[in-house]
Amino acid sequence: MFTPRPIGFVRSPYQETSAVPRGLGAQHQAEGVLEILREFEPGLQDIEGFSHLYVFWVFDRSEGYELVGQAPTDDRPHGVFATRSPRRPNPLALTVVELLRRDGASLHVRGVDMLDGTPILDIKPYLSSIPMEKLRRGWLAEAEERRAQQKRD
Ligand SMILES: C[S@@+](CC[C@H](N)C(=O)[O-])C[C@H]1O[C@@H](n2cnc3c(N)ncnc32)[C@H](O)[C@@H]1O
């Protein structure tokens, strides 16, 4: 198909996976920098106007995959394509970050959940046209409801 190559690397406060917040209700507020390689810098023209970005990246420190497994957000198994697990057939990841500022080829962002040094494959402006009331959150909503019920009991 094609051989992916990094357009840059993430500078993140996280050195190991255990440091990244996970589980139900985890907040991703950590700040980081998307350091884009000089040769790709012209491609950042006009990116400053967008508040949020999609960042496509590689789980470069993940090994193998599991088609059905347990997510940290639930005690029941789910198919890998119904989760955001790092252990997937193609180790591709997608994170929405808030763009704080651009400094040349460096994009300062909030909301990183990647490890320091993670390769970035692509960046696109975040645009969502799906109204909140049309979104369904599948097993995640059910897991949250069970958790809330347990707290009430
Ligand atoms: C649940 S995944 C979600 C990633 C992305 N937001 C997505 O939805 O595709 C996030 C986890 O991936 C792991 N992770 C982060 N950077 C990684 C890397 N470079 N290689 C392997 N695992 C990584 C961390 O444990 C982090 O908690």
The ligand as an ORCA input file, in Angstrom:
! r2SCAN-3c Opt
* xyz 0 1
  C      -5.833      3.981     24.970
  S      -4.586      4.575     23.866
  C      -5.479      5.820     22.996
  C      -4.614      6.534     22.021
  C      -5.355      7.449     21.054
  N      -6.012      8.541     21.754
  C      -6.361      6.669     20.266
  O      -7.540      6.715     20.594
  O      -5.984      5.996     19.288
  C      -3.571      5.579     24.896
  C      -2.535      4.752     25.588
  O      -1.549      4.356     24.666
  C      -0.314      4.145     25.317
  N       0.729      4.778     24.527
  C       0.999      6.088     24.397
  N       2.008      6.289     23.551
  C       2.408      5.063     23.125
  C       3.399      4.613     22.217
  N       4.199      5.461     21.593
  N       3.529      3.272     22.020
  C       2.723      2.403     22.663
  N       1.751      2.770     23.535
  C       1.588      4.096     23.761
  C      -0.454      4.761     26.706
  O      -0.552      3.689     27.620
  C      -1.770      5.511     26.661
  O      -2.451      5.415     27.879
*
